[in-house]
């Protein structure tokens, strides 16, 4: 297993942390509110070993509405040059993932 590097991008002055690893079909993972960015690390490692590109988003602020989180995911995908990807999430991250699929 490799050590993941946390990167940051700043759309509209917001600092958003993420981890981008692997190559192949892309998957964006969104953790539950309050979880650490590493919380989906085991799943990400398995998917990377299976030749997927996994982009993990830092936990989302609980006080922000779902539409703002959808925009954050879209901004992240633009920042890492992902025109399309599977989106998955845990807890509230799953709610955001479903909203992204309908955007």
DRENGU-517439 format. One line per 5 residues: number of its first residue (from 1); their letters; for each residue x negated, y negated, z of C-alpha. Coordinates in pm, whole numbers, plus 32768, in hexadecimal, padded with zeros to 4 digits. Layout:
// residues N
NUM) a) X,Y,Z  ...
// end
This chain:
// residues 103
1) xxxxx) 8000,8000,8000  7F83,7EA3,7FAC  7FA3,7D6B,807D  80AC,7C83,7FF2  8057,7B15,7FC3
6) xxxxx) 8157,7A0F,8025  8174,78F6,7F28  8240,77B7,7F35  82EF,76E4,7E31  83A1,7599,7E66
11) xxxxx) 84D9,755E,7D98  8570,740B,7DEA  847D,73E1,7F0D  84EE,7521,7FBD  83CF,760B,801B
16) xxxxx) 8440,776E,7FC7  8361,7895,8023  8360,79D5,7F58  8293,7B0B,7F0D  8269,7B83,7DA5
21) xxxxx) 81CA,7CD6,7D6B  81C3,7DEE,7C6E  8213,7DFE,7AFD  8331,7E88,7A33  84A7,7E50,7A4F
26) xxxxx) 84E8,7D39,7B48  85AA,7D42,7C8D  85E4,7C18,7D74  8618,7C79,7EE2  86C4,7B8D,7FD7
31) xxxxx) 86A8,7BDB,814C  87AC,7BB0,825A  87B6,7A5A,82FD  86BF,7A51,841E  85E8,7B6E,839A
36) xxxxx) 8479,7B45,834B  8407,7B3D,81DE  8361,7C8D,8223  84A9,7D30,828D  84E0,7DCC,8136
41) xxxxx) 836F,7E1E,810C  838F,7F98,8123  849C,7F9D,8016  83D0,7EAD,7F40  8299,7F89,7F60
46) xxxxx) 8357,80BD,7EF0  83EA,8004,7DC5  8296,7F77,7D61  8207,80D9,7D6A  8323,813D,7C7E
51) xxxxx) 82B3,802E,7B87  83A6,7F18,7BDC  8356,7DA8,7C04  83E5,7D3D,7D53  8413,7BD2,7DB7
56) xxxxx) 8472,7BA7,7F25  8509,7A60,7F93  84CB,79D1,80EC  85F9,79DC,81D4  8702,78DE,8180
61) xxxxx) 8771,77CD,826F  88B9,783A,830F  894C,76DC,8310  893A,76BC,8194  8A62,7720,80B9
66) xxxxx) 8A5A,7849,7FCB  8A53,776A,7E97  8911,76C6,7F10  8876,781D,7F41  88E1,7883,7DE3
71) xxxxx) 882A,7750,7D5F  86F6,77AF,7E2C  86F3,7909,7D8C  871A,786D,7C31  85FE,7779,7C7F
76) xxxxx) 8522,7899,7CF6  8567,7962,7BBB  8509,7832,7AE7  83CC,77F9,7BB5  8350,795E,7B7F
81) xxxxx) 83C8,7973,7A15  84DD,7A75,7A42  85EA,7A3F,793A  86AF,7B61,79D1  868D,7C51,7AF7
86) xxxxx) 874E,7D38,7BD6  87AF,7C86,7D16  87D0,7D37,7E65  87F6,7CC7,7FC8  8828,7D33,812D
91) xxxxx) 893E,7CA0,8205  897E,7B38,81A1  8877,7B6A,8092  8968,7C64,7FF5  8A77,7B5B,7FF1
96) xxxxx) 898A,7A70,7F3E  8924,7B86,7E4B  8A90,7BC2,7DED  8AC6,7A4C,7DBC  8990,7A37,7CDD
101) xxx) 8A1B,7B4D,7C01  8B56,7A7F,7BC9  8AA1,7935,7B85
// end
